[in-house]
Amino acid sequence: MPEYIARDPRTGLPLSTGKSRSAGNLGPLTPDLGKWAVLPLDIILPLANQKIAAAEIPLGDGGGFATRSDAIIALHRVRDEDLADAHMSLSEAIDEDEPKLRLSAIVGLPRMMLRRSENLMYQLVVRLDDPNPEVSEAAWETLERIAPIFPSSSELDMEELLRRESRKHRDKAFKVLKAMSREWVETGCQHLETLLKDEDVDLRRRASKLLRVITDRGGAVGWDLIAWALEDTDSKVRSSGADCLPRLASSEPRIAAILVEASLGEKDPSVRMKILRAIKSLDMQNPRVARLVIDGASDTDIKLRRACISQLSAVLTGASLRETAGELARNEVDPELKRQLMALAYDPEMEGTEEEKNRYLADLDPVEDEVEMLKMSNTDNTPQREGHKQEQGRQAYEE
């Protein structure tokens, strides 16, 4: 059987060279260092299969004795020609009666999956329900670590895991889905789509909390999921959908404006406040946003009016701002909001004091004819002034 190569499902490249963030980092797959890492390759299989009881570790490598548990963890290190036997040994170890051996198999399973993965994911999922709490916990933690790297394999039982009746199991399953969605947004969207359509409100609530993970990279599918959440019958689901709007406004302001506009009829107070806060994150230069703010400034809900009136000067300027504010002020019943609108409608050029009005008066341009006459007058009077000075000087001399 040919060697298994884990590949990025989007590019077809081996995970070691693919573009997934986990692809270039094998840390989540590597067990903590121990005697398994220094076992000679020709000792791993015999020790794992109990053909020998223990193996001595040279002093240069730390010394001591390695046991069968160490060899089970090290099975992924075998030579290519021994890989099939090593895979079988790991598969058998994960079903051993002794919990310690099952635990060692789970620890060594992620690295083995990079070389040969047949049935290993299935066996790991079986161990999620292991009667030993330590083994079960290790299986859940391992699934959370490897799900972002093997999304296609983890789909085998994800739907069943997410819908388990046990609250504890659901918590763990959704942690797995969250980790997977961060790396493979398309896979995450597929699961969230089915969950948001489910009749179980707990599933919809949990799924809606993960929408923020896919907001930036979910594309049109992600926008639809947020829109579904905002239209859900459950206020907590709508609240989680509203939490996505500020982030969506920074990446897709046009879509965010449409979703905010469609949600202005929200009746739940806490959700409505999130919608109002999202308005401040929108692109105020967008005509749709300007219309949204103007319409909201005359809404029957005083909280919405207050939020929109505070944004009027961001979407309107000059005469348009004054006219709109003046019209809104005539119908406003709240004294404080009416005062704010009157301040926005105030036109110092027309309604201000004499000093304020004069500030808007432009300096008069000098009249050309008057300038020429002044120049001629100065030129004509120059000889007369000079003659007068000379006459005064002569008279003083004679005296």
WOJOLIN-V886720 format. One line per field, one symbol per residue. ss: DSSP state (2 for helix, 1 for strand, 0 for the rest). phi: phi as a letter, one per 30 degrees, with the letter a starting at -180 (. if undefined). burial: I if it has 16 or more other C-alpha atoms within 10 Angstrom, else O. Layout:
# WOJOLIN-V886720
ss->???
phi->???
burial->???
This chain:
# WOJOLIN-V886720
ss->000000100000010000000000002220000022220022222222000000110022200011022222222220022222222222222000002222222222222222200002222222222000222222222222222000222200022222000022222222222222222022222222222200002222222220222200002222222222220000222222222022222220222222222200000022222222222000000022222222220000022222222002222002222222222222200022222222222002222002222200000000022222222222222222222222222222220
phi->.dddbdbdddcideedbdcdddddbcedccdedadedcdeddcededdcidbdabdceedcjijbccdedddddeddddedcddddddddddddcdddeddddddddddeddddcaceidddddddddceddeddddddddddddcedcbdddddebdddddcdddddddedddddddddddcbdddeddddddddcddddddddddddddddcedcdidddddddddddcddcdddddddddddeddddcbddddddddddcddecdedddddddddedddddddeddddddddddcddddddddddddceddcbbhddddddddddddcdcdedddddddddddcddccddedddddcddddddddddddddddddddddddddddddddddddddd
burial->OOOOOIIIOOOOOIIIOIOIOIIOOOOOIOIOOOIIIIIOIOOIIIIIIOOOOIIOIOOOOOOOOIIIIIIIIIIIIIOOOOIIOIIOIIIOIIIOOOIIIIIIIIIIIIIIIIIIIOOIIOIIIOIIOIOOOOIIIIIIIIIIIIIIIIIOIIIOOIOOIIIOOOOOIIOIIIIIIIIIIIIIIIIIIOIIIOIIOOOOIIIIIIIIIIIIIIIIIIOOIIIOIIIIIIIIOOIIIIIIIIIIIIIIIOOIIIIIIOIIIOIOOIOOOOIIIIIIIIIIIIIIOOOOIIOIIIOIIIOOOIIIIIIIIOIIIIIIOOOOIIIIIIOIIOOIOOOOIIOOIIOIIIIOOOOOOOOOOOOOOOOOOOOOOOOOOOOOOOOOOOOOOOOOOOOOOOOOOOO
